[in-house]
Amino acid sequence: MAYETEDHETQYCFPSINSSCIKGIRSRYEYNIMYVFFSLLSAWTVFLNLLVIISISHFKKLHTPTNLIILSLAVADMLIGLIVMPVDAIKLIETCWYFGETLCDLFMIIMALLLSTSVSNLVLIAVDRYVAVCHPLLYPQTITTTRTLISICLCWVFSSAYNTTYVISGRYFESSQETDMCYGKCYLIIHFSWTVIDLLFSFLFPMTVIITLYMRIFYVAHQQVKVINTLMKGGKCVMEGSMRRKSESKAALTLGIIVTAYLLCFIPYNILSLTNSTVISSSPVTFLLWTVYANSGLNPLIYALFYRWFKISVKHILTLKILKPGSSLLDIFTN
């Protein structure tokens, strides 16, 4: 067990192995509280994102390019709650890795894949909203369902290939170095060149694209709303196209809140983790990493606050009305 013993003897992750890492000592109370907390956080994240996945998958009216990207983001968030959170929680609470080097590599690939795919989905959302708000006449021809699905698949495939290469190269570099690694920990020693590459492709480039596009989106949306409000105050008839642009602007604002929430969690973690300073303890990095994980359970709450269709679809799911014949054809926007 990982909790504190009465004699306070030094405990090892693998007592029978000479090179075993030392196990951290926790009180029984701290040990139990942490397991309960992380279990509830994981279950909450999986449940909420599953509601998003079922809603968009079931109702035909929700099969739009924008919602397909939201669906992809929800899948990544759900897998973070289903796989990454429980495994990382065990590693954090037990202070040891009991599952071997192969599963350690697999875990790091999955964790990096899901985090980088989430960022890729946010880039796709930014591009989708940019075209919808700034070039509304081109949107139906440019952002089609087929192109969106292809873009989502490419994000998952490239993220898988990149992160697999990243972990394998890290293991190769680690084996070529003389390090005093103990047995019972799960981490990588990455070459500086890979650190720079990862900084550019997984952090600086996507963040620059997202921030630049949203600055343009909010400027154009602000100008459009001002024009529409001026027409309405003047008693002039507002055409359907103008109201649609106002609706697109509202959708951009909602998705912008999701992007902003993720960036507020993602940027501090990356900045702190990339410093590699011995002055900074692992505790702040661990805390910021878990804020990124917790963000996966925050997105559905934002949908619930700003999307009426999500509230209606959740009601139908929880009351099992989606099991009725023809329920997928329900127009939940007018229901």
C-alpha positions in Angstrom: 0.0 0.0 0.0 1.1 3.6 -0.6 -0.1 5.1 2.7 2.1 5.9 5.7 3.2 3.1 8.1 3.7 3.5 11.8 7.4 2.8 11.8 8.1 5.3 8.9 10.4 2.8 7.2 11.7 3.7 3.7 9.4 2.0 1.2 10.4 1.1 -2.4 8.3 0.6 -5.5 9.8 -2.8 -6.1 11.5 -4.0 -2.9 13.1 -7.0 -4.6 14.9 -4.9 -7.2 18.1 -3.1 -6.2 17.5 -0.2 -8.6 13.9 0.4 -7.4 12.7 4.0 -6.9 11.7 5.1 -3.4 8.0 5.3 -2.9 6.5 8.5 -1.5 4.7 8.3 1.8 1.1 9.4 2.2 -1.3 9.3 5.1 -4.2 6.9 4.9 -6.6 9.9 4.9 -4.8 11.6 2.0 -4.5 8.4 0.1 -8.3 7.7 0.2 -9.4 11.3 -0.5 -7.2 11.5 -3.6 -8.6 8.3 -5.0 -12.2 9.4 -4.4 -11.5 12.8 -5.9 -9.8 11.6 -9.1 -12.3 8.9 -9.5 -15.2 11.4 -9.4 -13.4 13.8 -11.8 -12.8 11.0 -14.3 -16.4 9.8 -14.1 -17.7 13.3 -14.5 -15.5 14.0 -17.5 -16.5 10.7 -19.3 -20.3 11.2 -18.5 -20.5 14.8 -19.8 -18.6 14.2 -22.9 -20.5 11.0 -23.6 -23.7 13.2 -23.6 -22.1 15.5 -26.2 -21.1 12.5 -28.4 -24.5 10.9 -28.2 -26.3 14.2 -28.9 -24.3 15.0 -32.0 -24.2 11.4 -33.3 -28.0 10.7 -32.8 -29.7 13.9 -34.0 -29.5 14.4 -37.7 -30.0 18.2 -37.4 -26.7 18.4 -35.5 -24.7 16.8 -38.3 -23.0 20.0 -39.3 -19.3 20.7 -40.0 -18.9 22.7 -36.8 -20.6 20.0 -34.7 -18.4 17.3 -36.2 -15.3 19.1 -34.9 -17.0 19.5 -31.5 -17.7 15.7 -31.7 -14.1 15.0 -32.3 -13.1 17.3 -29.4 -15.6 15.5 -27.2 -14.1 12.1 -28.1 -10.6 13.3 -27.2 -11.9 14.7 -23.9 -13.8 11.6 -23.1 -10.8 9.4 -23.7 -8.8 11.7 -21.4 -11.3 11.0 -18.7 -11.5 7.3 -19.4 -7.8 6.5 -19.9 -5.4 9.3 -19.1 -7.0 10.6 -15.8 -7.3 7.2 -14.1 -3.8 6.0 -15.0 -2.1 9.3 -14.2 -4.0 9.5 -11.0 -2.6 6.0 -9.9 0.9 7.2 -10.9 0.4 10.4 -8.8 -1.1 8.8 -5.8 1.1 5.7 -5.6 4.2 7.7 -6.6 5.3 4.7 -8.5 4.8 3.2 -12.0 3.8 -0.5 -11.6 2.9 -1.3 -15.3 6.3 -1.7 -17.0 8.2 0.3 -19.6 6.1 -0.7 -22.6 2.8 0.4 -21.0 4.6 3.6 -19.9 5.5 4.4 -23.5 1.9 3.5 -24.6 0.5 5.7 -21.9 2.6 8.7 -22.9 1.8 8.2 -26.6 -2.0 8.2 -25.8 -1.7 11.2 -23.4 0.3 13.2 -25.9 -2.0 12.1 -28.8 -5.2 13.2 -27.0 -3.7 16.6 -25.9 -2.3 17.4 -29.3 -5.5 16.3 -31.0 -7.5 18.6 -28.8 -5.3 21.5 -29.8 -5.7 20.4 -33.5 -9.5 20.4 -33.1 -9.3 23.9 -31.6 -7.4 25.0 -34.7 -10.1 23.5 -36.9 -12.8 25.3 -34.9 -11.0 28.6 -35.3 -10.7 28.0 -39.1 -14.4 27.0 -39.3 -15.5 30.1 -37.4 -13.2 32.4 -39.3 -14.7 31.3 -42.7 -18.3 31.4 -41.3 -17.9 34.9 -39.8 -15.4 36.6 -42.2 -16.4 34.9 -45.5 -20.1 33.8 -45.0 -20.8 33.6 -48.7 -18.0 31.1 -49.2 -18.7 29.0 -46.1 -21.2 26.5 -47.7 -18.8 25.7 -50.6 -15.6 25.8 -48.6 -16.5 24.1 -45.3 -18.3 20.9 -46.3 -19.0 17.8 -44.2 -16.7 15.7 -46.3 -13.8 18.1 -46.0 -14.4 18.5 -42.3 -14.3 14.7 -41.8 -11.1 14.4 -43.8 -9.5 17.2 -41.8 -10.5 15.6 -38.5 -9.1 12.2 -39.6 -5.8 13.8 -40.7 -5.5 15.5 -37.3 -5.8 12.1 -35.5 -3.5 10.3 -37.9 -0.7 13.0 -37.9 -1.0 13.3 -34.1 -0.6 9.6 -33.7 2.4 9.4 -36.0 4.1 12.4 -34.5 3.7 11.4 -30.9 4.7 7.8 -31.5 7.9 9.1 -33.1 8.4 11.6 -30.3 8.2 8.9 -27.6 10.3 6.3 -29.5 13.0 8.9 -30.2 13.0 9.9 -26.5 13.5 6.3 -25.4 16.4 5.9 -27.9 18.0 9.1 -26.7 17.4 8.0 -23.1 19.1 4.7 -23.6 22.2 6.4 -25.1 22.7 8.6 -22.1 24.3 7.7 -18.8 21.4 8.4 -16.4 20.8 7.4 -12.8 17.2 6.3 -13.5 15.5 4.1 -10.9 13.0 1.4 -11.7 9.4 2.4 -11.0 9.0 5.8 -12.7 7.4 6.7 -16.0 9.0 9.6 -17.7 11.2 10.5 -20.8 14.4 12.3 -21.3 14.0 14.2 -24.6 16.8 15.6 -26.8 16.9 19.4 -27.0 16.2 19.4 -30.7 13.0 17.4 -30.1 12.0 19.9 -27.4 12.4 22.8 -29.9 10.4 20.9 -32.6 7.6 20.1 -30.1 7.6 23.7 -28.9 7.0 24.9 -32.4 4.5 22.3 -33.7 2.6 21.5 -30.6 2.5 24.9 -28.9 3.7 28.1 -30.7 2.2 27.4 -34.2 -1.3 26.3 -33.2 -1.6 29.0 -30.5 -0.5 31.7 -33.0 -3.1 30.4 -35.6 -5.9 30.3 -33.0 -5.2 33.7 -31.5 -4.7 35.4 -34.8 -7.9 34.0 -36.3 -10.0 34.8 -33.3 -8.8 38.3 -33.1 -10.0 38.7 -36.7 -13.2 36.9 -36.0 -14.2 39.1 -33.1 -13.3 42.3 -34.9 -15.5 41.3 -37.9 -18.3 40.0 -35.7 -18.3 43.2 -33.7 -18.6 45.3 -36.9 -21.4 43.1 -38.2 -23.4 43.2 -35.0 -23.1 47.0 -35.0 -24.5 47.2 -38.5 -27.4 44.9 -37.7 -28.3 46.7 -34.5 -28.2 50.1 -36.3 -30.6 48.7 -38.9 -32.9 47.3 -36.3 -32.9 50.6 -34.3 -33.7 52.5 -37.5 -36.8 50.4 -38.0 -35.4 48.8 -41.2 -36.1 45.3 -42.1 -33.2 43.0 -41.2 -32.8 40.3 -43.9 -32.4 36.6 -43.1 -28.7 36.7 -44.1 -28.0 39.4 -41.5 -29.7 37.4 -38.8 -27.7 34.3 -39.8 -24.5 36.3 -39.5 -25.5 37.4 -36.1 -26.1 33.7 -35.2 -22.7 32.8 -36.6 -21.1 35.5 -34.4 -22.8 34.1 -31.3 -21.6 30.7 -32.2 -18.1 32.1 -32.6 -18.3 33.7 -29.2 -19.4 30.5 -27.5 -16.6 28.5 -29.2 -14.2 31.3 -28.4 -15.0 30.8 -24.7 -14.1 27.1 -25.1 -10.8 28.0 -26.9 -10.0 30.6 -24.3 -10.6 28.3 -21.4 -8.3 25.7 -22.9 -5.6 28.2 -23.7 -5.7 29.5 -20.1 -4.9 25.9 -18.9 -2.7 24.9 -21.8 -0.3 27.9 -22.1 0.9 28.0 -18.4 1.5 24.3 -18.3 3.6 24.4 -21.5 5.6 27.4 -20.4 6.4 25.9 -17.0 7.1 22.4 -18.3 9.5 23.7 -21.0 11.7 25.7 -18.7 13.3 22.5 -17.4 14.5 24.4 -14.4 15.7 22.6 -11.3 14.3 25.5 -9.2 10.8 24.7 -10.3 9.5 21.6 -8.4 7.3 19.0 -10.1 4.2 20.0 -8.0 3.3 23.2 -10.1 3.8 21.2 -13.3 1.6 18.4 -12.1 -1.1 20.8 -10.9 -1.2 22.6 -14.3 -1.3 19.3 -16.1 -4.3 18.3 -14.2 -6.0 21.7 -15.0 -5.5 20.7 -18.6 -7.2 17.4 -17.9 -10.0 19.0 -15.9 -10.7 21.3 -18.9 -11.9 18.2 -20.7 -14.9 18.2 -18.3 -15.5 21.9 -18.6 -16.4 22.1 -22.3 -19.8 20.3 -21.9 -20.7 22.8 -19.2 -20.1 25.6 -21.6 -22.3 23.9 -24.2 -25.0 23.6 -21.5 -24.8 27.3 -20.7 -24.8 28.6 -24.3 -26.4 26.0 -26.6 -30.1 25.4 -26.2 -29.9 22.3 -28.5 -27.5 20.7 -26.0 -30.0 21.2 -23.1 -32.8 19.7 -25.2 -30.8 16.7 -26.4 -29.6 15.9 -22.9 -33.2 15.9 -21.7 -34.1 13.5 -24.4 -31.1 11.3 -23.6 -31.7 11.1 -19.8 -35.4 10.5 -20.3 -34.6 7.7 -22.9 -36.7 9.5 -25.5 -34.0 8.9 -28.0 -35.0 5.2 -28.0 -38.3 6.1 -29.7 -38.6 5.4 -33.5 -37.8 8.5 -35.5 -36.3 10.4 -32.6 -33.1 11.1 -34.6 -35.1 13.2 -37.0 -36.4 15.6 -34.3 -35.7 19.2 -34.9 -34.3 20.1 -31.5 -33.7 23.7 -32.5 -37.4 24.4 -32.6 -38.5 21.8 -30.0 
